Amino acid sequence: QVQLVESGGGLVQAGGSLRLSCAASGRTFGTSAMGWFRQASGKKREFVAAIAWDAFVTRYADSVKGRFTISRDNAKNTVYLQMNNLKPEDTAVYYCAAGPNIWTMTSGNPEVWGQGALVTVSS
């Protein structure tokens, strides 16, 4: 089994930047693809970004393209989400996720979820 723990959430002003980290522990075999989702208050959880095991194939939601960058360090069993030019509409709880391939992320069906990290963007 694998456990995911997010960190790096907080409050930032619009236009600022923030980097989220997700550390994986336990047996990660079979959950090579990683991703990020977010859920704003009163809204459905939505896909944000995903990265394949080799770190070269990535996918982003249209709302964050050009602003967010997903990356991973397999040696540290950690995935990151660099968020730049943050907007108030980015305010949400961000969840790290893992699955067997990148399609489990883009389809909204990862196998493992983190506990979530709150990101608040003020105007």
SULDA-V924608 format. One record per run of one state. SS is the DSSP state (H for helix, E for strand, - for the rest). FROM is the first residue (numbers start at 1). LEN is the number of residues. Records with the same first field share a line. If there is no record, write none. Layout:
BEGIN
SS = FROM-LEN + FROM-LEN
END
This chain:
BEGIN
- = 1-1 + 8-2 + 14-4 + 27-6 + 40-6 + 52-6 + 61-7 + 77-1 + 84-4 + 91-1 + 100-2 + 107-5 + 114-3 + 123-1
E = 2-6 + 10-4 + 18-9 + 33-7 + 46-6 + 58-3 + 68-6 + 78-6 + 92-8 + 112-2 + 117-6
H = 74-3 + 88-3 + 102-5
END
